[in-house]
Amino acid sequence: MLAGTAFAADLTMPAGEVPVVDNGFDWARPYVGASVSSEFSLDDGDDYFGGGVFAGINFLASESFLLGVQVTADAVSDGDASYGELFVLGRAGILLTPDMLLYGIGGVGFDWELDDPDNNSTAYQLGAGIEVAVSDSVTVRGQLTGYGYFDDSDLFDYARATVGVAFHF
């Protein structure tokens, strides 16, 4: 029988760059932002315009389900009267894509007349929004909420539309 010698070659390949896998925006971190808003009174038809700031933190409960808490401070005016608003809100959302969040929002707070701080009320907000990442640390959002008072029989006294920009740390 004929016997042969086996020859083996090392198949070494030069190490190249490791491809970077982009898993999308990192939602699970703190953020701050600013917004502008428009409110429409469902009681008397007055329109209010304003703006404010917000800060919060998000947590991913699963790969595509987000939970978060946020604090907002706003000032609105109808030209005759101006009000301050302070709220603590919870958020729960679903990532439609790695860079797009659809969320529900709700919470409690209070508002007061800026000229007469003793004229204040306890209030709540319920609504929904969409937030889209535009860079590694910046998102833009649009949000619609109903705004009501605990001492009122109406579910909502105002409808509010908000557009904002957030910076995530």
C-alpha positions in Angstrom: 0.0 0.0 0.0 1.1 3.4 -0.7 1.3 5.9 2.1 1.3 9.6 1.5 2.1 12.6 3.6 -0.6 15.0 4.3 0.2 18.7 3.9 -1.9 21.3 5.7 -1.9 25.0 5.2 -2.8 27.5 7.8 -5.6 29.6 6.4 -4.8 32.8 8.2 -6.6 35.9 7.1 -5.4 39.3 8.0 -7.5 40.9 10.7 -9.7 43.6 9.3 -12.1 46.0 10.9 -14.9 44.4 12.8 -18.2 45.5 11.3 -20.2 47.7 13.6 -23.7 46.6 14.2 -26.1 49.4 14.8 -28.9 48.3 17.1 -30.6 51.7 16.9 -31.0 54.5 19.4 -30.2 53.9 23.0 -33.5 54.9 24.7 -32.5 53.7 28.3 -30.9 56.8 29.6 -31.8 60.2 31.1 -32.8 63.2 28.9 -33.6 66.9 29.0 -35.5 68.9 26.5 -37.6 71.9 25.5 -41.0 72.2 23.9 -43.7 74.5 22.5 -47.3 73.9 23.0 -50.8 75.0 22.0 -53.8 74.4 24.2 -57.4 74.7 23.3 -60.0 75.2 26.0 -62.9 72.8 25.6 -65.0 75.0 28.0 -64.8 78.5 26.5 -62.8 78.0 23.2 -59.8 80.1 24.3 -56.5 79.3 22.8 -53.3 79.2 24.8 -49.7 79.1 23.6 -46.6 78.4 25.5 -43.4 76.6 26.0 -41.4 74.8 28.6 -38.8 72.3 29.6 -38.8 68.7 30.6 -36.5 66.1 32.0 -36.8 62.3 32.5 -35.4 58.9 32.3 -36.3 55.8 30.3 -35.9 52.1 31.0 -36.3 49.2 28.6 -38.5 46.6 30.1 -37.8 44.4 27.1 -36.2 44.7 23.7 -39.1 46.8 22.4 -41.1 48.0 25.5 -40.1 51.2 27.2 -41.1 52.6 30.6 -40.1 56.1 31.9 -40.9 59.0 34.2 -40.7 62.7 33.2 -41.1 66.1 34.9 -42.4 69.0 32.9 -42.5 72.8 33.7 -44.5 75.0 31.3 -45.9 78.5 31.0 -48.9 79.2 28.8 -50.9 82.4 27.9 -54.0 83.4 26.0 -52.9 87.0 25.9 -55.0 88.0 28.9 -53.9 85.5 31.5 -50.7 83.5 32.0 -50.3 80.2 33.8 -47.5 78.1 35.1 -47.8 74.3 35.0 -45.8 71.6 36.7 -46.4 67.8 36.1 -44.9 64.4 36.9 -45.8 62.0 34.1 -45.2 58.3 33.5 -44.5 57.0 30.0 -45.0 53.6 28.5 -44.2 52.9 24.9 -43.4 50.4 22.1 -40.4 50.8 19.8 -41.9 50.7 16.3 -38.4 50.7 14.9 -35.1 50.9 16.8 -35.3 54.7 16.3 -39.0 55.4 16.7 -41.1 55.2 19.9 -44.9 55.3 20.1 -45.9 56.0 23.7 -48.7 56.7 26.1 -48.3 59.4 28.8 -50.1 60.4 31.9 -49.7 61.9 35.3 -50.6 64.6 37.8 -49.5 68.1 38.6 -50.9 71.5 39.2 -51.2 74.9 37.5 -51.3 78.4 38.9 -52.0 81.9 37.6 -48.7 83.7 37.3 -50.2 87.0 38.5 -52.0 85.3 41.4 -50.1 82.1 42.5 -52.8 81.5 45.2 -55.2 80.8 42.3 -54.0 77.2 41.6 -55.6 73.8 40.8 -54.6 70.2 40.9 -54.7 68.7 37.4 -53.9 65.6 35.3 -52.9 64.8 31.7 -53.5 61.7 29.6 -52.4 61.3 26.0 -50.0 59.8 23.5 -47.0 60.8 21.4 -44.4 59.7 19.0 -40.6 60.3 19.4 -38.0 59.8 16.7 -34.2 59.7 17.0 -32.4 62.1 14.7 -28.9 61.5 15.9 -27.1 59.4 18.6 -28.3 61.8 21.4 -31.2 63.9 20.0 -34.8 63.1 19.5 -37.8 65.1 18.3 -41.3 64.4 19.5 -45.0 65.3 19.0 -47.5 64.7 21.7 -51.3 65.1 22.1 -52.8 65.1 25.6 -56.1 65.9 27.3 -55.7 68.1 30.4 -58.3 68.1 33.2 -58.9 69.0 36.8 -59.7 66.7 39.7 -62.4 69.1 41.1 -64.3 69.2 37.7 -66.9 66.9 36.4 -65.5 67.1 32.8 -63.0 64.5 31.8 -60.9 67.1 30.0 -60.9 70.8 30.0 -58.1 71.3 27.5 -56.7 69.6 24.5 -52.9 70.1 24.2 -50.5 69.6 21.2 -46.8 69.7 22.0 -43.7 69.6 19.8 -40.3 69.1 21.5 -36.6 68.3 21.2 -34.7 66.2 23.7 -31.0 65.6 24.4 -30.2 62.1 25.8 -27.1 61.7 28.0 
